[in-house]
Amino acid sequence: MPFLGQDWRSPGWRWIKTEDGWKRCEPCESELEDENNQLNISHAVILDNDEDIYNTDNCEFASKKRKKDHFRNNAKSQCFYREKWIYVHKESTRERHGYCTLGEAFNRLDFSSAIQDVRRFNYVVKLLQLIAVSQLTSLSGAAQKNYFNILEKIVRKVLEDQYNPRLIREFLQDLSSTLCVLIRSVGESVLIGNINIWICRLETILLWQQQLNHLQITKQVNNGLTLSDLPLHMLNNILYRFADGWDIINLGQVTPTLYMLSEDRQLWKKLCQYHFAEKQFCRHLILSEKGHIDWKLMYFALEKCYPIKEQYGDTLHFCRHCSILFWKDTGHPCTASDPNNCFMPVSPQHFIDLFKF
């Protein structure tokens, strides 16, 4: 039996349809006017990531539900869960109904705290970048709010700590390109939320890009031992531990000594051999004026054609026995006799692939 009023014994309210929506009839009209006075907002669209208010015509929200959705959409709080792991199931069983989605996993695995860990920062950024390129529209509304809230924290961290701005520039470039395509093809693609919200998100991303482009790295004032004071063999050993060619180039711009070490042919040869196979070398041979192989130019040529190996300080792990995705330091309730043999690291692309079904 449907209850039409607050009291199940009451006959319910009487409603009439008007241009502004459904309204209650007498004798509740005075209460309705009081509610409408509270719901009248001259600046209508409040977006979930910013407190900016866009001036529009006077809009009246005709029901409490719209007001509740209005402020719920403006909330910046992330959904928190006690367990930092999630069971990945792709079909219904007798024990579990439904399936696990990418948005649900994104909410449960506490990426907001993970970006504060230097070991996980690059991993989370790469994961967000892959979601932006191919899976952004598959996220639920709550997951999208968490996504952009985490993105805001990442940008703030980079602007304050000046940590790896190049990675964030590439990420924001991919995200802005995706949003431009989605906004232009509105109606053809599924966008959760008002189009004005997505336009505001795009404007915010463009603003962040400007701030990162004008970011000035402050010089550290340190009277103790600096990088330049280290002996050459130690500096050379540091360069050989880099897995990204751009990091080697950036470090070589610090001092003339580091520049000399960063131009070592053997260094770039080792880097090419680490990331690419010999068959790939033969297809992209680049010779210098002296007839030698230019390994530095070959690295950047091969990088455009083939994916490079990814290195992360810490990643998500997947338990093959329990089918659970988790952070290794938080763990999960595993029932295997030898849990360590069941764990496997999950790359960002593997994380996306787990939820493609």
Disulfide bonds with the S-S distance in Angstrom:
none
